[in-house]
Structure formats: C-alpha cells, structure tokens
C-alpha cells in the first residue's frame, strides 16, 4: 500500500514539474518576449525564472528521495530512474543555486552599462548555458513522464490485456 501511494506522489509531482517546465519554456518566456519587447520581457523573466529554477530543484530533490525510498520498498526497477533524477537534481541545483543567480548578476551589470560588449557577451553566454540546461531538464522530464506512462497498466502475473476485436464493416 505504501509503495503505491509513493508512486502516486512521484507521478503527480512528475506531471506537475513537466507541465510547469513546458509552460515556462515553451509558452511564458516566448510570449513575454513577443509581446513586451526585449527590455520589459527580460525584467519579467528575471523575476519569474529564479523561482521556477528553485521549484525544479526542490521537485527533483523530492523525486530523488521518493525513488530512494521506493528502491527499497517496491518491486519495480527504480535504479535507471534514480540515476536520471540524480543527474537532473545536479543540473537543477546548478541552475537554481549558481547559474541562474550568476546570469541575473551579469544581466544587472549589463543593464548598468548596456554599451559594454564584454558584459553583453558574458550575459549572452550565461543565458545560453541556462537555456540549454533548462531544455535538457525539460527533455529529461518528458522522458521520465513517458517512462511513467509505460508503467501505468500493471496486470497481475499471468494476465494479459484483452485483445481488441476488429469492427465488422457494414
């Protein structure tokens, strides 16, 4: 009973993190830049993304803990998922605790002296790295979600799904 509840919590949190990542990466940020322009959207994204990065980090930490517990309680294979989440936790931690704050500081310095090409280049590099890591995390979340979906139908030993009969044409 406890493993089943933990798998449910794992699944709900995974779907929440995946949906949030899809929303922020594919809809919120591009829409802000399209509607508000680079300057205003940059300010808005600078306010939103640190919280998003911390949410990813916290969610990944909880998922690693859940999978660690489930590796002892559940008969389902959890090692590949656990290793994947450990990597995701490392990347999310890098975003939340180092790269995100570093990019924000570089943006602040760039905004103080917008004509300085070295500051613009440093911010562009930091932004590119955070974007790439965010996309890697999103792809990992999608992979974990697909893995979860492939295990949603668990039949008792010796049972099979009923075969679908072809519809009679007429």
PyMOL commands that place a pseudoatom at each C-alpha (Angstrom):
pseudoatom trace, name=CA, resn=UNK, resi=1, chain=A, elem=C, hetatm=0, pos=[0.000, 0.000, 0.000]
pseudoatom trace, name=CA, resn=UNK, resi=2, chain=A, elem=C, hetatm=0, pos=[2.766, 2.481, 0.913]
pseudoatom trace, name=CA, resn=UNK, resi=3, chain=A, elem=C, hetatm=0, pos=[4.710, 1.900, -2.331]
pseudoatom trace, name=CA, resn=UNK, resi=4, chain=A, elem=C, hetatm=0, pos=[1.531, 2.527, -4.318]
pseudoatom trace, name=CA, resn=UNK, resi=5, chain=A, elem=C, hetatm=0, pos=[0.964, 5.859, -2.534]
pseudoatom trace, name=CA, resn=UNK, resi=6, chain=A, elem=C, hetatm=0, pos=[4.603, 6.851, -3.044]
pseudoatom trace, name=CA, resn=UNK, resi=7, chain=A, elem=C, hetatm=0, pos=[4.367, 6.015, -6.757]
pseudoatom trace, name=CA, resn=UNK, resi=8, chain=A, elem=C, hetatm=0, pos=[1.244, 8.209, -6.973]
pseudoatom trace, name=CA, resn=UNK, resi=9, chain=A, elem=C, hetatm=0, pos=[3.039, 11.097, -5.274]
pseudoatom trace, name=CA, resn=UNK, resi=10, chain=A, elem=C, hetatm=0, pos=[6.016, 10.559, -7.587]
pseudoatom trace, name=CA, resn=UNK, resi=11, chain=A, elem=C, hetatm=0, pos=[3.727, 10.591, -10.633]
pseudoatom trace, name=CA, resn=UNK, resi=12, chain=A, elem=C, hetatm=0, pos=[1.762, 13.668, -9.628]
pseudoatom trace, name=CA, resn=UNK, resi=13, chain=A, elem=C, hetatm=0, pos=[4.931, 15.611, -8.869]
pseudoatom trace, name=CA, resn=UNK, resi=14, chain=A, elem=C, hetatm=0, pos=[6.491, 14.476, -12.150]
pseudoatom trace, name=CA, resn=UNK, resi=15, chain=A, elem=C, hetatm=0, pos=[3.471, 15.618, -14.152]
pseudoatom trace, name=CA, resn=UNK, resi=16, chain=A, elem=C, hetatm=0, pos=[3.434, 18.938, -12.273]
pseudoatom trace, name=CA, resn=UNK, resi=17, chain=A, elem=C, hetatm=0, pos=[7.142, 19.549, -12.953]
pseudoatom trace, name=CA, resn=UNK, resi=18, chain=A, elem=C, hetatm=0, pos=[6.837, 18.520, -16.606]
pseudoatom trace, name=CA, resn=UNK, resi=19, chain=A, elem=C, hetatm=0, pos=[3.802, 20.726, -17.173]
pseudoatom trace, name=CA, resn=UNK, resi=20, chain=A, elem=C, hetatm=0, pos=[5.406, 23.666, -15.409]
pseudoatom trace, name=CA, resn=UNK, resi=21, chain=A, elem=C, hetatm=0, pos=[8.580, 23.299, -17.452]
pseudoatom trace, name=CA, resn=UNK, resi=22, chain=A, elem=C, hetatm=0, pos=[6.647, 23.081, -20.694]
pseudoatom trace, name=CA, resn=UNK, resi=23, chain=A, elem=C, hetatm=0, pos=[4.597, 26.110, -19.736]
pseudoatom trace, name=CA, resn=UNK, resi=24, chain=A, elem=C, hetatm=0, pos=[7.557, 28.292, -18.711]
pseudoatom trace, name=CA, resn=UNK, resi=25, chain=A, elem=C, hetatm=0, pos=[9.909, 27.246, -21.514]
pseudoatom trace, name=CA, resn=UNK, resi=26, chain=A, elem=C, hetatm=0, pos=[7.573, 26.975, -24.481]
pseudoatom trace, name=CA, resn=UNK, resi=27, chain=A, elem=C, hetatm=0, pos=[4.822, 29.458, -23.676]
pseudoatom trace, name=CA, resn=UNK, resi=28, chain=A, elem=C, hetatm=0, pos=[5.539, 32.024, -20.945]
pseudoatom trace, name=CA, resn=UNK, resi=29, chain=A, elem=C, hetatm=0, pos=[9.033, 33.180, -21.923]
pseudoatom trace, name=CA, resn=UNK, resi=30, chain=A, elem=C, hetatm=0, pos=[8.455, 33.308, -25.708]
pseudoatom trace, name=CA, resn=UNK, resi=31, chain=A, elem=C, hetatm=0, pos=[5.118, 35.086, -25.250]
pseudoatom trace, name=CA, resn=UNK, resi=32, chain=A, elem=C, hetatm=0, pos=[6.651, 37.672, -22.940]
pseudoatom trace, name=CA, resn=UNK, resi=33, chain=A, elem=C, hetatm=0, pos=[9.415, 38.442, -25.423]
pseudoatom trace, name=CA, resn=UNK, resi=34, chain=A, elem=C, hetatm=0, pos=[6.960, 38.630, -28.328]
pseudoatom trace, name=CA, resn=UNK, resi=35, chain=A, elem=C, hetatm=0, pos=[4.504, 40.919, -26.505]
pseudoatom trace, name=CA, resn=UNK, resi=36, chain=A, elem=C, hetatm=0, pos=[6.669, 43.078, -24.236]
pseudoatom trace, name=CA, resn=UNK, resi=37, chain=A, elem=C, hetatm=0, pos=[9.903, 43.517, -26.154]
pseudoatom trace, name=CA, resn=UNK, resi=38, chain=A, elem=C, hetatm=0, pos=[13.367, 42.517, -25.018]
pseudoatom trace, name=CA, resn=UNK, resi=39, chain=A, elem=C, hetatm=0, pos=[13.831, 45.029, -22.161]
pseudoatom trace, name=CA, resn=UNK, resi=40, chain=A, elem=C, hetatm=0, pos=[10.483, 44.560, -20.371]
pseudoatom trace, name=CA, resn=UNK, resi=41, chain=A, elem=C, hetatm=0, pos=[10.360, 40.823, -21.020]
pseudoatom trace, name=CA, resn=UNK, resi=42, chain=A, elem=C, hetatm=0, pos=[13.918, 40.484, -19.697]
pseudoatom trace, name=CA, resn=UNK, resi=43, chain=A, elem=C, hetatm=0, pos=[12.866, 42.202, -16.470]
pseudoatom trace, name=CA, resn=UNK, resi=44, chain=A, elem=C, hetatm=0, pos=[9.804, 39.969, -16.149]
pseudoatom trace, name=CA, resn=UNK, resi=45, chain=A, elem=C, hetatm=0, pos=[11.700, 36.765, -16.904]
pseudoatom trace, name=CA, resn=UNK, resi=46, chain=A, elem=C, hetatm=0, pos=[14.377, 37.831, -14.401]
pseudoatom trace, name=CA, resn=UNK, resi=47, chain=A, elem=C, hetatm=0, pos=[11.651, 37.965, -11.777]
pseudoatom trace, name=CA, resn=UNK, resi=48, chain=A, elem=C, hetatm=0, pos=[9.959, 34.672, -12.741]
pseudoatom trace, name=CA, resn=UNK, resi=49, chain=A, elem=C, hetatm=0, pos=[12.761, 32.257, -13.587]
pseudoatom trace, name=CA, resn=UNK, resi=50, chain=A, elem=C, hetatm=0, pos=[14.665, 32.165, -10.263]
pseudoatom trace, name=CA, resn=UNK, resi=51, chain=A, elem=C, hetatm=0, pos=[11.518, 30.822, -8.584]
pseudoatom trace, name=CA, resn=UNK, resi=52, chain=A, elem=C, hetatm=0, pos=[10.996, 28.377, -11.438]
pseudoatom trace, name=CA, resn=UNK, resi=53, chain=A, elem=C, hetatm=0, pos=[14.596, 27.132, -11.148]
pseudoatom trace, name=CA, resn=UNK, resi=54, chain=A, elem=C, hetatm=0, pos=[14.183, 26.678, -7.383]
pseudoatom trace, name=CA, resn=UNK, resi=55, chain=A, elem=C, hetatm=0, pos=[10.927, 24.803, -7.966]
pseudoatom trace, name=CA, resn=UNK, resi=56, chain=A, elem=C, hetatm=0, pos=[12.705, 22.443, -10.381]
pseudoatom trace, name=CA, resn=UNK, resi=57, chain=A, elem=C, hetatm=0, pos=[15.490, 21.882, -7.857]
pseudoatom trace, name=CA, resn=UNK, resi=58, chain=A, elem=C, hetatm=0, pos=[13.105, 21.227, -4.976]
pseudoatom trace, name=CA, resn=UNK, resi=59, chain=A, elem=C, hetatm=0, pos=[10.943, 18.927, -7.113]
pseudoatom trace, name=CA, resn=UNK, resi=60, chain=A, elem=C, hetatm=0, pos=[13.981, 16.966, -8.307]
pseudoatom trace, name=CA, resn=UNK, resi=61, chain=A, elem=C, hetatm=0, pos=[15.181, 16.618, -4.714]
pseudoatom trace, name=CA, resn=UNK, resi=62, chain=A, elem=C, hetatm=0, pos=[11.805, 15.236, -3.612]
pseudoatom trace, name=CA, resn=UNK, resi=63, chain=A, elem=C, hetatm=0, pos=[11.717, 12.848, -6.587]
pseudoatom trace, name=CA, resn=UNK, resi=64, chain=A, elem=C, hetatm=0, pos=[15.210, 11.525, -5.745]
pseudoatom trace, name=CA, resn=UNK, resi=65, chain=A, elem=C, hetatm=0, pos=[14.154, 10.962, -2.130]
pseudoatom trace, name=CA, resn=UNK, resi=66, chain=A, elem=C, hetatm=0, pos=[10.939, 9.205, -3.234]
pseudoatom trace, name=CA, resn=UNK, resi=67, chain=A, elem=C, hetatm=0, pos=[12.815, 6.967, -5.667]
pseudoatom trace, name=CA, resn=UNK, resi=68, chain=A, elem=C, hetatm=0, pos=[15.408, 6.189, -2.999]
pseudoatom trace, name=CA, resn=UNK, resi=69, chain=A, elem=C, hetatm=0, pos=[12.642, 5.012, -0.681]
pseudoatom trace, name=CA, resn=UNK, resi=70, chain=A, elem=C, hetatm=0, pos=[10.868, 3.171, -3.494]
pseudoatom trace, name=CA, resn=UNK, resi=71, chain=A, elem=C, hetatm=0, pos=[14.055, 1.343, -4.457]
pseudoatom trace, name=CA, resn=UNK, resi=72, chain=A, elem=C, hetatm=0, pos=[13.818, -0.389, -1.085]
pseudoatom trace, name=CA, resn=UNK, resi=73, chain=A, elem=C, hetatm=0, pos=[10.030, -0.868, -0.909]
pseudoatom trace, name=CA, resn=UNK, resi=74, chain=A, elem=C, hetatm=0, pos=[8.922, -1.515, -4.482]
pseudoatom trace, name=CA, resn=UNK, resi=75, chain=A, elem=C, hetatm=0, pos=[9.464, -4.479, -6.741]
pseudoatom trace, name=CA, resn=UNK, resi=76, chain=A, elem=C, hetatm=0, pos=[9.620, -2.146, -9.745]
pseudoatom trace, name=CA, resn=UNK, resi=77, chain=A, elem=C, hetatm=0, pos=[13.066, -1.325, -11.147]
pseudoatom trace, name=CA, resn=UNK, resi=78, chain=A, elem=C, hetatm=0, pos=[13.992, 2.182, -9.968]
pseudoatom trace, name=CA, resn=UNK, resi=79, chain=A, elem=C, hetatm=0, pos=[17.772, 2.380, -10.495]
pseudoatom trace, name=CA, resn=UNK, resi=80, chain=A, elem=C, hetatm=0, pos=[17.709, 3.926, -14.013]
pseudoatom trace, name=CA, resn=UNK, resi=81, chain=A, elem=C, hetatm=0, pos=[15.127, 6.487, -12.888]
pseudoatom trace, name=CA, resn=UNK, resi=82, chain=A, elem=C, hetatm=0, pos=[17.100, 7.220, -9.748]
pseudoatom trace, name=CA, resn=UNK, resi=83, chain=A, elem=C, hetatm=0, pos=[20.294, 7.836, -11.726]
pseudoatom trace, name=CA, resn=UNK, resi=84, chain=A, elem=C, hetatm=0, pos=[18.420, 10.033, -14.188]
pseudoatom trace, name=CA, resn=UNK, resi=85, chain=A, elem=C, hetatm=0, pos=[16.878, 12.062, -11.385]
pseudoatom trace, name=CA, resn=UNK, resi=86, chain=A, elem=C, hetatm=0, pos=[20.252, 12.378, -9.644]
pseudoatom trace, name=CA, resn=UNK, resi=87, chain=A, elem=C, hetatm=0, pos=[21.624, 13.915, -12.836]
pseudoatom trace, name=CA, resn=UNK, resi=88, chain=A, elem=C, hetatm=0, pos=[18.563, 16.138, -13.100]
pseudoatom trace, name=CA, resn=UNK, resi=89, chain=A, elem=C, hetatm=0, pos=[18.984, 17.169, -9.476]
pseudoatom trace, name=CA, resn=UNK, resi=90, chain=A, elem=C, hetatm=0, pos=[22.574, 18.179, -10.178]
pseudoatom trace, name=CA, resn=UNK, resi=91, chain=A, elem=C, hetatm=0, pos=[21.556, 20.242, -13.226]
pseudoatom trace, name=CA, resn=UNK, resi=92, chain=A, elem=C, hetatm=0, pos=[18.571, 21.827, -11.449]
pseudoatom trace, name=CA, resn=UNK, resi=93, chain=A, elem=C, hetatm=0, pos=[20.813, 22.655, -8.485]
pseudoatom trace, name=CA, resn=UNK, resi=94, chain=A, elem=C, hetatm=0, pos=[23.338, 24.259, -10.821]
pseudoatom trace, name=CA, resn=UNK, resi=95, chain=A, elem=C, hetatm=0, pos=[20.546, 26.375, -12.337]
pseudoatom trace, name=CA, resn=UNK, resi=96, chain=A, elem=C, hetatm=0, pos=[18.917, 27.364, -9.056]
pseudoatom trace, name=CA, resn=UNK, resi=97, chain=A, elem=C, hetatm=0, pos=[21.994, 27.888, -6.930]
pseudoatom trace, name=CA, resn=UNK, resi=98, chain=A, elem=C, hetatm=0, pos=[24.703, 29.056, -9.308]
pseudoatom trace, name=CA, resn=UNK, resi=99, chain=A, elem=C, hetatm=0, pos=[23.933, 29.636, -12.997]
pseudoatom trace, name=CA, resn=UNK, resi=100, chain=A, elem=C, hetatm=0, pos=[20.610, 31.445, -12.513]
pseudoatom trace, name=CA, resn=UNK, resi=101, chain=A, elem=C, hetatm=0, pos=[21.945, 33.907, -9.913]
pseudoatom trace, name=CA, resn=UNK, resi=102, chain=A, elem=C, hetatm=0, pos=[25.141, 34.354, -11.955]
pseudoatom trace, name=CA, resn=UNK, resi=103, chain=A, elem=C, hetatm=0, pos=[23.148, 35.170, -15.107]
pseudoatom trace, name=CA, resn=UNK, resi=104, chain=A, elem=C, hetatm=0, pos=[20.993, 37.631, -13.126]
pseudoatom trace, name=CA, resn=UNK, resi=105, chain=A, elem=C, hetatm=0, pos=[24.079, 39.406, -11.827]
pseudoatom trace, name=CA, resn=UNK, resi=106, chain=A, elem=C, hetatm=0, pos=[25.549, 39.567, -15.332]
pseudoatom trace, name=CA, resn=UNK, resi=107, chain=A, elem=C, hetatm=0, pos=[22.255, 40.965, -16.602]
pseudoatom trace, name=CA, resn=UNK, resi=108, chain=A, elem=C, hetatm=0, pos=[22.259, 43.590, -13.860]
pseudoatom trace, name=CA, resn=UNK, resi=109, chain=A, elem=C, hetatm=0, pos=[25.814, 44.616, -14.750]
pseudoatom trace, name=CA, resn=UNK, resi=110, chain=A, elem=C, hetatm=0, pos=[24.938, 44.654, -18.453]
pseudoatom trace, name=CA, resn=UNK, resi=111, chain=A, elem=C, hetatm=0, pos=[21.903, 46.861, -17.770]
pseudoatom trace, name=CA, resn=UNK, resi=112, chain=A, elem=C, hetatm=0, pos=[24.119, 49.338, -15.883]
pseudoatom trace, name=CA, resn=UNK, resi=113, chain=A, elem=C, hetatm=0, pos=[26.398, 49.697, -18.910]
pseudoatom trace, name=CA, resn=UNK, resi=114, chain=A, elem=C, hetatm=0, pos=[24.462, 48.454, -21.944]
pseudoatom trace, name=CA, resn=UNK, resi=115, chain=A, elem=C, hetatm=0, pos=[27.151, 49.625, -24.382]
pseudoatom trace, name=CA, resn=UNK, resi=116, chain=A, elem=C, hetatm=0, pos=[29.878, 47.397, -22.899]
pseudoatom trace, name=CA, resn=UNK, resi=117, chain=A, elem=C, hetatm=0, pos=[30.368, 44.497, -25.341]
pseudoatom trace, name=CA, resn=UNK, resi=118, chain=A, elem=C, hetatm=0, pos=[32.218, 42.296, -22.831]
pseudoatom trace, name=CA, resn=UNK, resi=119, chain=A, elem=C, hetatm=0, pos=[29.309, 42.481, -20.381]
pseudoatom trace, name=CA, resn=UNK, resi=120, chain=A, elem=C, hetatm=0, pos=[26.819, 41.801, -23.166]
pseudoatom trace, name=CA, resn=UNK, resi=121, chain=A, elem=C, hetatm=0, pos=[28.851, 38.777, -24.301]
pseudoatom trace, name=CA, resn=UNK, resi=122, chain=A, elem=C, hetatm=0, pos=[29.178, 37.438, -20.729]
pseudoatom trace, name=CA, resn=UNK, resi=123, chain=A, elem=C, hetatm=0, pos=[25.435, 37.733, -20.167]
pseudoatom trace, name=CA, resn=UNK, resi=124, chain=A, elem=C, hetatm=0, pos=[24.646, 36.153, -23.557]
pseudoatom trace, name=CA, resn=UNK, resi=125, chain=A, elem=C, hetatm=0, pos=[26.890, 33.181, -22.724]
pseudoatom trace, name=CA, resn=UNK, resi=126, chain=A, elem=C, hetatm=0, pos=[25.352, 32.709, -19.260]
pseudoatom trace, name=CA, resn=UNK, resi=127, chain=A, elem=C, hetatm=0, pos=[21.851, 32.998, -20.723]
pseudoatom trace, name=CA, resn=UNK, resi=128, chain=A, elem=C, hetatm=0, pos=[22.658, 30.436, -23.434]
pseudoatom trace, name=CA, resn=UNK, resi=129, chain=A, elem=C, hetatm=0, pos=[24.006, 27.964, -20.862]
pseudoatom trace, name=CA, resn=UNK, resi=130, chain=A, elem=C, hetatm=0, pos=[20.958, 28.324, -18.593]
pseudoatom trace, name=CA, resn=UNK, resi=131, chain=A, elem=C, hetatm=0, pos=[18.665, 27.913, -21.602]
pseudoatom trace, name=CA, resn=UNK, resi=132, chain=A, elem=C, hetatm=0, pos=[20.459, 24.744, -22.754]
pseudoatom trace, name=CA, resn=UNK, resi=133, chain=A, elem=C, hetatm=0, pos=[20.380, 23.214, -19.272]
pseudoatom trace, name=CA, resn=UNK, resi=134, chain=A, elem=C, hetatm=0, pos=[16.697, 24.096, -18.929]
pseudoatom trace, name=CA, resn=UNK, resi=135, chain=A, elem=C, hetatm=0, pos=[15.959, 22.348, -22.253]
pseudoatom trace, name=CA, resn=UNK, resi=136, chain=A, elem=C, hetatm=0, pos=[17.976, 19.293, -21.132]
pseudoatom trace, name=CA, resn=UNK, resi=137, chain=A, elem=C, hetatm=0, pos=[15.917, 19.184, -17.913]
pseudoatom trace, name=CA, resn=UNK, resi=138, chain=A, elem=C, hetatm=0, pos=[12.692, 19.526, -19.890]
pseudoatom trace, name=CA, resn=UNK, resi=139, chain=A, elem=C, hetatm=0, pos=[13.687, 16.631, -22.155]
pseudoatom trace, name=CA, resn=UNK, resi=140, chain=A, elem=C, hetatm=0, pos=[14.576, 14.556, -19.083]
pseudoatom trace, name=CA, resn=UNK, resi=141, chain=A, elem=C, hetatm=0, pos=[11.202, 15.328, -17.525]
pseudoatom trace, name=CA, resn=UNK, resi=142, chain=A, elem=C, hetatm=0, pos=[9.444, 14.315, -20.728]
pseudoatom trace, name=CA, resn=UNK, resi=143, chain=A, elem=C, hetatm=0, pos=[11.462, 11.076, -20.776]
pseudoatom trace, name=CA, resn=UNK, resi=144, chain=A, elem=C, hetatm=0, pos=[10.586, 10.352, -17.142]
pseudoatom trace, name=CA, resn=UNK, resi=145, chain=A, elem=C, hetatm=0, pos=[6.923, 11.087, -17.883]
pseudoatom trace, name=CA, resn=UNK, resi=146, chain=A, elem=C, hetatm=0, pos=[6.948, 8.668, -20.826]
pseudoatom trace, name=CA, resn=UNK, resi=147, chain=A, elem=C, hetatm=0, pos=[8.630, 6.082, -18.618]
pseudoatom trace, name=CA, resn=UNK, resi=148, chain=A, elem=C, hetatm=0, pos=[5.902, 6.532, -16.026]
pseudoatom trace, name=CA, resn=UNK, resi=149, chain=A, elem=C, hetatm=0, pos=[3.175, 6.247, -18.656]
pseudoatom trace, name=CA, resn=UNK, resi=150, chain=A, elem=C, hetatm=0, pos=[4.663, 2.995, -19.930]
pseudoatom trace, name=CA, resn=UNK, resi=151, chain=A, elem=C, hetatm=0, pos=[4.137, 1.513, -16.439]
pseudoatom trace, name=CA, resn=UNK, resi=152, chain=A, elem=C, hetatm=0, pos=[0.584, 2.717, -15.852]
pseudoatom trace, name=CA, resn=UNK, resi=153, chain=A, elem=C, hetatm=0, pos=[-1.052, -0.605, -16.674]
pseudoatom trace, name=CA, resn=UNK, resi=154, chain=A, elem=C, hetatm=0, pos=[0.250, -3.274, -14.329]
pseudoatom trace, name=CA, resn=UNK, resi=155, chain=A, elem=C, hetatm=0, pos=[-1.540, -6.584, -14.645]
pseudoatom trace, name=CA, resn=UNK, resi=156, chain=A, elem=C, hetatm=0, pos=[-1.399, -9.480, -12.218]
pseudoatom trace, name=CA, resn=UNK, resi=157, chain=A, elem=C, hetatm=0, pos=[1.039, -12.251, -13.108]
pseudoatom trace, name=CA, resn=UNK, resi=158, chain=A, elem=C, hetatm=0, pos=[-0.276, -14.450, -15.936]
pseudoatom trace, name=CA, resn=UNK, resi=159, chain=A, elem=C, hetatm=0, pos=[-2.940, -11.943, -17.075]
pseudoatom trace, name=CA, resn=UNK, resi=160, chain=A, elem=C, hetatm=0, pos=[-2.987, -10.083, -20.376]
pseudoatom trace, name=CA, resn=UNK, resi=161, chain=A, elem=C, hetatm=0, pos=[-4.974, -7.230, -21.769]
pseudoatom trace, name=CA, resn=UNK, resi=162, chain=A, elem=C, hetatm=0, pos=[-7.971, -8.444, -23.761]
pseudoatom trace, name=CA, resn=UNK, resi=163, chain=A, elem=C, hetatm=0, pos=[-7.418, -8.403, -27.495]
pseudoatom trace, name=CA, resn=UNK, resi=164, chain=A, elem=C, hetatm=0, pos=[-9.455, -5.922, -29.412]
pseudoatom trace, name=CA, resn=UNK, resi=165, chain=A, elem=C, hetatm=0, pos=[-11.875, -7.487, -31.872]
pseudoatom trace, name=CA, resn=UNK, resi=166, chain=A, elem=C, hetatm=0, pos=[-11.967, -5.942, -35.314]
pseudoatom trace, name=CA, resn=UNK, resi=167, chain=A, elem=C, hetatm=0, pos=[-15.082, -3.958, -36.019]
pseudoatom trace, name=CA, resn=UNK, resi=168, chain=A, elem=C, hetatm=0, pos=[-17.382, -5.571, -38.537]
pseudoatom trace, name=CA, resn=UNK, resi=169, chain=A, elem=C, hetatm=0, pos=[-17.736, -3.406, -41.600]
pseudoatom trace, name=CA, resn=UNK, resi=170, chain=A, elem=C, hetatm=0, pos=[-21.124, -2.912, -42.925]
for i in range(1, 170): cmd.bond("trace and resi %d" % i, "trace and resi %d" % (i + 1))
show_as sticks, trace
zoom trace
